[in-house]
């Protein structure tokens, strides 16, 4: 998701952790179903990175 819009993956992952997004194992991608509440929450975190 982040790479598609030009956001560095590490920056996005840090933002997800700060937003208390559910943890995942090291080196494992966050996987969410498109259209789900988690997907919307993830997109909201991504949008905040554009506002910096």
PyMOL commands that place a pseudoatom at each C-alpha (Angstrom):
pseudoatom trace, name=CA, resn=UNK, resi=1, chain=A, elem=C, hetatm=0, pos=[0.000, 0.000, 0.000]
pseudoatom trace, name=CA, resn=UNK, resi=2, chain=A, elem=C, hetatm=0, pos=[2.720, 2.468, 0.995]
pseudoatom trace, name=CA, resn=UNK, resi=3, chain=A, elem=C, hetatm=0, pos=[5.019, 1.616, -1.881]
pseudoatom trace, name=CA, resn=UNK, resi=4, chain=A, elem=C, hetatm=0, pos=[2.221, 2.185, -4.387]
pseudoatom trace, name=CA, resn=UNK, resi=5, chain=A, elem=C, hetatm=0, pos=[1.985, 5.833, -3.335]
pseudoatom trace, name=CA, resn=UNK, resi=6, chain=A, elem=C, hetatm=0, pos=[5.698, 6.455, -2.826]
pseudoatom trace, name=CA, resn=UNK, resi=7, chain=A, elem=C, hetatm=0, pos=[5.924, 6.213, 0.973]
pseudoatom trace, name=CA, resn=UNK, resi=8, chain=A, elem=C, hetatm=0, pos=[8.971, 4.469, 2.399]
pseudoatom trace, name=CA, resn=UNK, resi=9, chain=A, elem=C, hetatm=0, pos=[7.951, 1.121, 3.840]
pseudoatom trace, name=CA, resn=UNK, resi=10, chain=A, elem=C, hetatm=0, pos=[9.923, 1.575, 7.074]
pseudoatom trace, name=CA, resn=UNK, resi=11, chain=A, elem=C, hetatm=0, pos=[8.263, 4.949, 7.666]
pseudoatom trace, name=CA, resn=UNK, resi=12, chain=A, elem=C, hetatm=0, pos=[4.822, 3.413, 7.132]
pseudoatom trace, name=CA, resn=UNK, resi=13, chain=A, elem=C, hetatm=0, pos=[5.555, 0.488, 9.437]
pseudoatom trace, name=CA, resn=UNK, resi=14, chain=A, elem=C, hetatm=0, pos=[6.738, 2.865, 12.165]
pseudoatom trace, name=CA, resn=UNK, resi=15, chain=A, elem=C, hetatm=0, pos=[3.548, 4.896, 11.774]
pseudoatom trace, name=CA, resn=UNK, resi=16, chain=A, elem=C, hetatm=0, pos=[1.442, 1.728, 12.052]
pseudoatom trace, name=CA, resn=UNK, resi=17, chain=A, elem=C, hetatm=0, pos=[3.227, 0.731, 15.267]
pseudoatom trace, name=CA, resn=UNK, resi=18, chain=A, elem=C, hetatm=0, pos=[2.743, 4.218, 16.723]
pseudoatom trace, name=CA, resn=UNK, resi=19, chain=A, elem=C, hetatm=0, pos=[-0.946, 4.032, 15.823]
pseudoatom trace, name=CA, resn=UNK, resi=20, chain=A, elem=C, hetatm=0, pos=[-1.130, 0.814, 17.874]
pseudoatom trace, name=CA, resn=UNK, resi=21, chain=A, elem=C, hetatm=0, pos=[-2.020, -1.243, 14.813]
pseudoatom trace, name=CA, resn=UNK, resi=22, chain=A, elem=C, hetatm=0, pos=[-2.185, -4.937, 15.755]
pseudoatom trace, name=CA, resn=UNK, resi=23, chain=A, elem=C, hetatm=0, pos=[1.335, -6.341, 16.091]
pseudoatom trace, name=CA, resn=UNK, resi=24, chain=A, elem=C, hetatm=0, pos=[2.817, -8.764, 13.637]
pseudoatom trace, name=CA, resn=UNK, resi=25, chain=A, elem=C, hetatm=0, pos=[5.882, -10.977, 13.597]
pseudoatom trace, name=CA, resn=UNK, resi=26, chain=A, elem=C, hetatm=0, pos=[9.229, -9.479, 12.629]
pseudoatom trace, name=CA, resn=UNK, resi=27, chain=A, elem=C, hetatm=0, pos=[9.720, -9.324, 8.850]
pseudoatom trace, name=CA, resn=UNK, resi=28, chain=A, elem=C, hetatm=0, pos=[6.070, -10.240, 8.266]
pseudoatom trace, name=CA, resn=UNK, resi=29, chain=A, elem=C, hetatm=0, pos=[3.773, -7.943, 6.320]
pseudoatom trace, name=CA, resn=UNK, resi=30, chain=A, elem=C, hetatm=0, pos=[0.583, -6.577, 7.801]
pseudoatom trace, name=CA, resn=UNK, resi=31, chain=A, elem=C, hetatm=0, pos=[-2.180, -8.256, 5.838]
pseudoatom trace, name=CA, resn=UNK, resi=32, chain=A, elem=C, hetatm=0, pos=[-5.714, -6.911, 5.773]
pseudoatom trace, name=CA, resn=UNK, resi=33, chain=A, elem=C, hetatm=0, pos=[-8.713, -7.564, 3.597]
pseudoatom trace, name=CA, resn=UNK, resi=34, chain=A, elem=C, hetatm=0, pos=[-9.493, -4.732, 1.178]
pseudoatom trace, name=CA, resn=UNK, resi=35, chain=A, elem=C, hetatm=0, pos=[-12.605, -2.909, 2.333]
pseudoatom trace, name=CA, resn=UNK, resi=36, chain=A, elem=C, hetatm=0, pos=[-12.340, -4.104, 5.942]
pseudoatom trace, name=CA, resn=UNK, resi=37, chain=A, elem=C, hetatm=0, pos=[-12.227, -1.835, 8.983]
pseudoatom trace, name=CA, resn=UNK, resi=38, chain=A, elem=C, hetatm=0, pos=[-8.531, -2.650, 9.379]
pseudoatom trace, name=CA, resn=UNK, resi=39, chain=A, elem=C, hetatm=0, pos=[-7.924, -1.613, 5.768]
pseudoatom trace, name=CA, resn=UNK, resi=40, chain=A, elem=C, hetatm=0, pos=[-9.623, 1.719, 6.407]
pseudoatom trace, name=CA, resn=UNK, resi=41, chain=A, elem=C, hetatm=0, pos=[-7.558, 2.218, 9.557]
pseudoatom trace, name=CA, resn=UNK, resi=42, chain=A, elem=C, hetatm=0, pos=[-4.370, 1.416, 7.657]
pseudoatom trace, name=CA, resn=UNK, resi=43, chain=A, elem=C, hetatm=0, pos=[-5.292, 3.919, 4.938]
pseudoatom trace, name=CA, resn=UNK, resi=44, chain=A, elem=C, hetatm=0, pos=[-5.932, 6.566, 7.590]
pseudoatom trace, name=CA, resn=UNK, resi=45, chain=A, elem=C, hetatm=0, pos=[-2.421, 6.052, 8.967]
pseudoatom trace, name=CA, resn=UNK, resi=46, chain=A, elem=C, hetatm=0, pos=[-1.040, 6.321, 5.445]
pseudoatom trace, name=CA, resn=UNK, resi=47, chain=A, elem=C, hetatm=0, pos=[-2.878, 9.608, 4.851]
pseudoatom trace, name=CA, resn=UNK, resi=48, chain=A, elem=C, hetatm=0, pos=[-1.303, 11.095, 7.977]
pseudoatom trace, name=CA, resn=UNK, resi=49, chain=A, elem=C, hetatm=0, pos=[2.115, 10.602, 6.386]
pseudoatom trace, name=CA, resn=UNK, resi=50, chain=A, elem=C, hetatm=0, pos=[1.141, 12.888, 3.505]
pseudoatom trace, name=CA, resn=UNK, resi=51, chain=A, elem=C, hetatm=0, pos=[0.225, 15.656, 5.942]
pseudoatom trace, name=CA, resn=UNK, resi=52, chain=A, elem=C, hetatm=0, pos=[3.755, 15.909, 7.373]
for i in range(1, 52): cmd.bond("trace and resi %d" % i, "trace and resi %d" % (i + 1))
show_as sticks, trace
zoom trace
